[in-house]
Amino acid sequence: MTLAVPPLPEPHLFLPNSCGTITDAGPGSLSTICCTGLSGRYVSILIPGREDALVLCEVEVVLQGCLPLPGALDVARGRPVAQSSTLNTISLAANAVDGNGDTDWERGSCAHTEMELEPWWRVDLGRRHAIYAVTITNRRDCCWESLLGAQVHVGDSLADHGKRNPV
């Protein structure tokens, strides 16, 4: 009798210091990253190892299940945020937690960094939470592929923009 051995997961899906990686970044896509209860005060999103712009039209952080129920509390909404740079006056980091999921950057609803090496964005949840899911709304009008490969990190450290937060 021969037992079938399932294939190993792709290495980028199980990074030791992150909830996960965005693997589907179509126009206006919603990517839900399951964090399975990782605890932390900060949620950081970054594009590792390349020069690009980071654009986030909405980021929601929920404390219940990987598939949040309708009406689940978004603990990121309206919280303090920061990003590595700001493209212009309509590209503020706070746009990603304003509750407006409009996917057209030109209407001023998306956070947008400048083109730079390893851009990042971060929300301060105010205290430690067990994070179960982070949902990211991608831009629809242009350049949506830049979010492909972005990593979501959860932890208590601000060092290296949250990139090294322990699991």
N, C-alpha and C positions, 0 to 999 in steps of 0.2 A: 504494500500500500504506500503510495507516495502522497505526502502532504504538500499542498501548495503554500508557498511562503509569499505573503503579500509584499509588494515592492516597498522599499524604504521611502519615506516622505522626502520631498525636495528640501534641501538644507535651508533655503531661505524662509521656509514656513515656520521653523522652530528656532529662532534666534534666542540665545540664552538671556538676553536683557530686553526683550520686547514682547508685546502682546502678539504682534504679527506684522505681516507685510501686505500692502495692497497689491493684489495680483490681477485685478480687473479694473481698468480705468477708462471706461468709455465715456462719451460725451454726456455730462450730467448724471453720471452713475452714482449710486449709493453703495458705499463699501462698508460692511459691518465687520469689524475685527473683534473676535471673541477673546476676551482677556481672562476668562475663567476665574474671576475673583482676585486677580492680582491687586495688592494693596498699595496705595500711594496717594499723595497729595497732588502730584503733578501728572498731567498727561501731555506728552510731547509727540509731535509728528515731525519727522525729518526725512530728507532724501540723502541717503548715504553714498559717499564715494563718487559723486559726479557734480558737475556744474549745471544748475538748472534754476528755475523759479518754482517756488512752492505756492500753489493757489488752492485755497480751501473755501468753499462757499458756505458750508455749515459743518460744525463738529458737534455731535451730541454724545454725551457720556451717561450711560445708564447703569444702575446698580442691580438690576434684576434680569437674569438670563441672557443668553446670547441672542435670542430672538425676542427683543423687547416687545411687550404688549403695547397696543395703542394707548396713548396717554401716559406712558411711563415717564417718570420724572427725569428731566435732563439736568443733571447737577452742574453742567458746564455753562448753561445759559446765563449770560450777564456777568460771569466771573472775570477776574483780572487775567489778562493775556499779554503775551510778548511774542515777538518774532525777530528773526535775525536781521531783517531790513524791511523797509516799506517802499514799494514801487512808487506810489504817489498818494495824494490826499484822499482818494477813494478806496485805497487798498489796505485799510487799517486792520490790525490783528483782531480787534474787537468785532469786526464784521462776521467772523466765523462763529460767534456765539450770541448773535443778536436775535435768533429765532426766525430770521428771514432766509429761507432756503433757495432764493432766486439764484439760478445757475448762470446768469449773464453778468459777467464781471463789470461791464460798462455801466450797469445800473447800481453799482456801489454796494453790493451785498457780499462780496468775497474778500478775504484776506489775500494779499499778494506780495511776495517778496521780490526783490530784484534778482536778476540772474546772478548766481553766486555759487561757490563751492559749498556743498552740504547745507542748504537752507533749512531752517527749522522754525517751528511754531509751538507755543506752549500755553496751557491754561492752568491756573492755580485754583484748585477746588476748595481752598481754605482750610481743609483738614483732610486727614487720611480717610479714604473710602476703599471698599472692596469693589473694584471695577469689573463688570461682567461684559460690557460691550461698548465699543466706540464706533459710531457711525459717521462717516465722512461723505459729504456731498461734493462731487466734483464739478468743475466748470463745464458748461455745455457749448459755449460760443467759440471756443478756440483752445488749443494747447492742452487738452485733457490728458494726453499721454504722459505729460510730465509727472503726474501723480503715481504712475506705475513704479513699483519698487519702494515707495515711501514706507517707512517703518513707524509703528505706534508703540511708544514706551510709556510705562506707568511706574512711578516710584516717588521717593521722598527727596531725591537729590537734584540740585540744579547744576551740578558739575557736568561739564561737556554737554550742556543743554538737555540733560536727561538721558543722553545716549547710553550711559553706563549704569542706569538704574538697575538694581538687582531684582531678580524675579521673586 
